[in-house]
Amino acid sequence: MAHPDSPDPPAGAPPPPPKSIKVIGAGFGRTGTLSLQAALETLYAAPCYHMETIVRPNRVAGPGGDMAIWEAAVAAGGPPDWGALFDARGVAATVDFPGCLYYEELAPVYPDAKVILSVRPATDWFRSFAAVTAAMPRFRPLLRAFPRGRRVLALVTALVYTPVFGAPHVVEGVLLDRDACIATYERHNVAVVARIPPERLLVYHLGDGWAPLCTFLGLPVPDVPYPHVNQAGGLPARVRATLASMAWADGWRWAAGVVAFVAVVAGVLRQQGFW
């Protein structure tokens, strides 16, 4: 059944895909969301959405791709097309930015989904979040050399840094305000607890593992260790790898375009007898 606010599909149009989201992650990034993503993908054997989903080089960059859907939402000043983003792709859960910023809107769209607020001590969260941010300016010249990189920088700024933290110039090297960021983080967590009914919400602490998660979701504990992503200071290397791979992917596309263009020009010149 379509969401109450959604227009009726045209006559003869295929029905919309079934609602796919089972878990709405309301916790900010850097609260163990990569590990939680891996855990939820193990439990549901289906994709879990995360900020990294948007920036991966293998994601569709053109119309209908993640970035295009989010860019349209930013331009319209509203939420994205959840059906295109999640349901059409069979996404079972969403965690991290930017989805966590829409938890209150997602809750009625997916009334059967449960909400997980992933948390960690505020000072630890800021230390980790600031480490991600500090890595961005070093890659800014490289990313801005390619279209996809420029789009990623603009999108992260428009979705997260500017509206949430009031920091539109972070990617240029301007430092985050520690106290303001921590206040925003704590205010967000308090709001989630206040707005989501307790029977629908799990406050999930970094390091809690399988037991509380599986009990809350009504699922058996898997026979594998709970995933731990970005342990032991691996964050800077992961950020570098992600950003560099985006630039590398764009670079190969650019190089392939140049080679193809040169080949076409050479063929035309050859046909015209210049060679």
ChimeraX attribute file (.defattr): number of C-alpha atoms within 10 A of each C-alpha:
attribute: neighborCount
match mode: 1-to-1
recipient: residues
	/A:1	10
	/A:2	15
	/A:3	12
	/A:4	9
	/A:5	7
	/A:6	8
	/A:7	8
	/A:8	12
	/A:9	11
	/A:10	8
	/A:11	7
	/A:12	6
	/A:13	8
	/A:14	8
	/A:15	12
	/A:16	13
	/A:17	15
	/A:18	13
	/A:19	22
	/A:20	19
	/A:21	26
	/A:22	20
	/A:23	21
	/A:24	27
	/A:25	31
	/A:26	30
	/A:27	28
	/A:28	24
	/A:29	22
	/A:30	24
	/A:31	26
	/A:32	25
	/A:33	25
	/A:34	22
	/A:35	19
	/A:36	28
	/A:37	22
	/A:38	17
	/A:39	23
	/A:40	24
	/A:41	17
	/A:42	16
	/A:43	18
	/A:44	14
	/A:45	12
	/A:46	15
	/A:47	20
	/A:48	27
	/A:49	26
	/A:50	22
	/A:51	18
	/A:52	13
	/A:53	14
	/A:54	21
	/A:55	24
	/A:56	16
	/A:57	20
	/A:58	11
	/A:59	12
	/A:60	14
	/A:61	17
	/A:62	11
	/A:63	9
	/A:64	12
	/A:65	15
	/A:66	19
	/A:67	21
	/A:68	18
	/A:69	18
	/A:70	22
	/A:71	19
	/A:72	14
	/A:73	15
	/A:74	15
	/A:75	9
	/A:76	10
	/A:77	9
	/A:78	10
	/A:79	16
	/A:80	19
	/A:81	13
	/A:82	14
	/A:83	20
	/A:84	16
	/A:85	17
	/A:86	21
	/A:87	17
	/A:88	14
	/A:89	13
	/A:90	18
	/A:91	22
	/A:92	23
	/A:93	25
	/A:94	28
	/A:95	31
	/A:96	26
	/A:97	22
	/A:98	20
	/A:99	24
	/A:100	24
	/A:101	20
	/A:102	15
	/A:103	23
	/A:104	16
	/A:105	11
	/A:106	20
	/A:107	18
	/A:108	12
	/A:109	18
	/A:110	16
	/A:111	12
	/A:112	14
	/A:113	21
	/A:114	20
	/A:115	31
	/A:116	27
	/A:117	24
	/A:118	24
	/A:119	23
	/A:120	17
	/A:121	12
	/A:122	15
	/A:123	13
	/A:124	13
	/A:125	20
	/A:126	21
	/A:127	12
	/A:128	18
	/A:129	18
	/A:130	17
	/A:131	15
	/A:132	16
	/A:133	19
	/A:134	18
	/A:135	18
	/A:136	19
	/A:137	16
	/A:138	14
	/A:139	17
	/A:140	17
	/A:141	13
	/A:142	17
	/A:143	24
	/A:144	16
	/A:145	13
	/A:146	18
	/A:147	14
	/A:148	21
	/A:149	25
	/A:150	16
	/A:151	18
	/A:152	19
	/A:153	17
	/A:154	15
	/A:155	19
	/A:156	18
	/A:157	20
	/A:158	18
	/A:159	18
	/A:160	16
	/A:161	18
	/A:162	14
	/A:163	11
	/A:164	16
	/A:165	18
	/A:166	15
	/A:167	18
	/A:168	18
	/A:169	14
	/A:170	19
	/A:171	21
	/A:172	14
	/A:173	14
	/A:174	13
	/A:175	13
	/A:176	20
	/A:177	13
	/A:178	13
	/A:179	11
	/A:180	11
	/A:181	21
	/A:182	18
	/A:183	12
	/A:184	14
	/A:185	19
	/A:186	13
	/A:187	11
	/A:188	19
	/A:189	17
	/A:190	11
	/A:191	11
	/A:192	20
	/A:193	15
	/A:194	10
	/A:195	11
	/A:196	17
	/A:197	11
	/A:198	11
	/A:199	9
	/A:200	15
	/A:201	20
	/A:202	21
	/A:203	18
	/A:204	19
	/A:205	16
	/A:206	16
	/A:207	13
	/A:208	11
	/A:209	18
	/A:210	20
	/A:211	13
	/A:212	15
	/A:213	21
	/A:214	16
	/A:215	11
	/A:216	16
	/A:217	17
	/A:218	9
	/A:219	13
	/A:220	12
	/A:221	16
	/A:222	13
	/A:223	6
	/A:224	9
	/A:225	10
	/A:226	18
	/A:227	17
	/A:228	16
	/A:229	16
	/A:230	15
	/A:231	9
	/A:232	7
	/A:233	9
	/A:234	10
	/A:235	18
	/A:236	16
	/A:237	12
	/A:238	14
	/A:239	18
	/A:240	16
	/A:241	12
	/A:242	16
	/A:243	22
	/A:244	17
	/A:245	16
	/A:246	21
	/A:247	23
	/A:248	17
	/A:249	17
	/A:250	19
	/A:251	18
	/A:252	11
	/A:253	13
	/A:254	14
	/A:255	12
	/A:256	12
	/A:257	12
	/A:258	12
	/A:259	12
	/A:260	12
	/A:261	12
	/A:262	12
	/A:263	12
	/A:264	12
	/A:265	12
	/A:266	14
	/A:267	14
	/A:268	13
	/A:269	12
	/A:270	11
	/A:271	10
	/A:272	9
	/A:273	8
	/A:274	9
	/A:275	9
